[in-house]
Amino acid sequence: MEIPRHIAFIMDGNGRWARSRGLPRIKGHEAGAEAVRRVVAAALRHGVRYLTLYAFSVENWSRPQAEVKALMRLLGRFVSSNVDELRRKGVRVRVMGRRSDLPRATDRALAAAELETAPCSKLQLVICVSYGGRTEIAEAARRLALDAAAGRIDPTSIDESAVASRLYLPDVPDPDLVVRTSGERRLSNFLLWQCAYAEMLFVPVLWPDFDMADFDAALEDYASRSRRFGGV
């Protein structure tokens, strides 16, 4: 079976999972963190090389402040408490998004995880936090404009590769497969440039319930498709 090199997840459904059980929303996010552990383990088992998780969007800052603060604390705790295991298993942690938006404690925890796991090469775990696809493209365009204004590049030479080289993590290959949980069918401003030819899979399972069997089913669905990249 053909295994995608890079799988990206839009982790949706934490709030609905909690609400259906009469629990606070943060309990849904905590359950979602357990799903992250399962998905990382599944990716390692199948030899996936890149795993990108949409953890927190630029739009999510508009949520109630109590929820945002709880989410930032949870993210910091999750990374800090799992970094040793991730390093042992060969998982490199990388962060993609507007780092300057993050609370200092959360950013420190993420930076420490990036540093400690930097030598790892079995799987790259990319955490998108304070991330937006349009923001990323706009910032890439701004860097190109500054380079052109400074005479470092010829504006007429700007092409797709020039834009791609100025994205947040230009060395990470585009996703082969994007999975969104909870039944919603939209990208929600996620990896808009990188997903140009990604295979899309929308599943009804809420993120906290996503398990190994769901991961295996996603791989089987991907293997059944024919990727032509615009060709015949």
N, C-alpha and C positions, 0 to 999 in steps of 0.2 A: 504493500500500500504506500502510495506517495504521501510523504509527510511534509506539511508546509514548513518552510524555514522560519517564518515569522507569523505569529498569530496575535491579533490585537482584540481586546475585549472591552466592550462598553458595558460596564457592570451596573445593570439597572434592576431595580426592584426591591432594594433594601427597605425603603419606607413602607411599601405595600406589604412586604413580608411581616414587618413589625405590626402594622395596623391590623392585619388579619388575625393577629394573635393577641390584640389588645395591649401591645407593648409600646414603650417610647421608641421614637425613630432611631435613637442611638443604639438600641438593642439590635435593630436591623443592620446597622453598620457594623456592629461587633460580629454578628453572624456572617456578614459579608466578608469580614477579614478571615474567617475560617475557610470560606470558599476560595479565597486567594491562596491559602496554603495548599488546598487540594489541587488547584489548577497549576501551581508551580510544580508540585510533585508529578502531576500528569505530564506536563511539558518535558520535565527531565526524563521521565520514563520512556517517552516516545522520541526523544532526540530533537525536539524543537530547539532552535538556536536563539530565537528572540521572542519574548513575550511582553507585550505592551498592555498596560492596564490604565483605563481612564478613571482616575481616582477622584479628581476634583477639577471642575471646569472654571473658567473665568466668570461664567454666569452664576456659579454656585455661591459666590460671595454675597449675592443678594438674599440668600436664605436667612432665616432667623439667626441672630448672632449667637444664641446659646447653642444651636445645632452646629454652626460653623466652628465655634471654639471646641466643642466636643469632638468634631471630626478631625481637627488639627491635632488635638491631643492623642486621639486614637491612632492617627497616622504615625506620629512620632513614636508612640509606644510600640506599635506593630513592627516598625522597622528596627528599633533598638533591641526588642526582645527576640527577633528572628535573625539578626545579622550574623551571629556565630554559626547557626545552622546553615544559612545561605552560603556562607564562605566555605564551610566544610563540603557542601554539595557542589561547589563550583559555580555558584550563581553570582554574577556581577550586577549590582544595583546601579541604575542610572536614573536621573530625574530630568524630566522635560517639562518646561513651562516657565512662568514668570516667577523666578525664585524670590525676587524683591518683594513680592506680595505676601510672602509667608511669615508667620510668627517666628521670632528668632529661635525659639526652642525646637520647633518643627524643622526649620531649615538646618539647624545644627545636627539634629538626629539624621536627617537625610544625607547631609554632607559626610558625616562620620561613616555611614553605611557605604557610601560611594567610595570613600578612601579605603576602608577595610576590605572591600570586595573587589577593588580595582584589578588585582592580578587574576581573578577568576575568568574562565573562558568557556565553560560548558554551556551556560545559558545566560543571556543578558535579559534582566528584568527591568523594563523601562516603566517608570511610574510617572504618569502625566498628572501634574498637580498645578493648579492655577493655569490650566492649559486651555487654549482655544485655537482652532485651526486658522480662522481668519486673522487672529492676532499674530500667530506665527508667520503667516505669509506677509502681513503688513510690516512686521519687523524685518523680515528678509528684504523686502523692497526698500525699506528705509536704509539698511546697510548698503545695498547696491547704490542707492542715490548718493549716499555719503562718499562711497568709493569713487563714483563718477565725478562728483563735484571736486574731489581732491586730486583728480587726474590719475587715480590708480587703475581705472579701467576705462575702456572706450564704451560709451553707452550703446553704440550700435552692435557691440559684441555680446550684449546680454541675451542669453538664451535659457532654456529650461535648466541646463546643468548649472548655470550661474546662480539661478534662484535656489535650486536644490542645495547647493553648497553652502548657502547662508541660512538654512533652516536650523532648528535647535540642535538636532543630533544628525548631521549630514552623513555620518558613516553608518547609520542604522538603515538596513535595506527596507524598502516599502513592504507593508504587510501583504502576505499572500491571502490571508483569511481574516475577516473581521466578524466577530460574533457579538451580537447584542442580545442580552437576556430580557425577560419580562414581556415579550411580545410586541414591543414598540418597533416601528420600522422606519428609523431615521438615523442619520449620523450624528446629529446634535453637535455640529461644529468640531468633530473629531477627525484629525489627520486628513483634512480636506485635500491637501496636495498629494499626500502619500497614498491615498486610497483610490487613485485614478483607475487602477485595474485590479483592485483587490476583489476577491470573492466575498460576497456578503451572506451571512447566515443569521436569521432572526428566529430565536427560540422562545417559547412561552414560559420557560422555567424562570422563576425569580432568582436573582443572583445568589442569595444565601443558600438556595437549594441546589445550585449547580454542582454536580459531582463528577466522579471519574467516568461513569457511564455516559453522562452528557458530553464530556470531553471526547470520549471515544466516538460517539455518534457524530460529533462535529467533524472529526477527522475522516470518518467514512463518507460523510456528505461531500467534503472537499475532494476526496479521492475519486468520487464519481463524476466530477465536472471536467470539462475540457476547456483549458485556458488558451485563448487565441490572441489576446492582447490586440484586438482590432483586426487581426488577419482572418483569412477564410477558415 
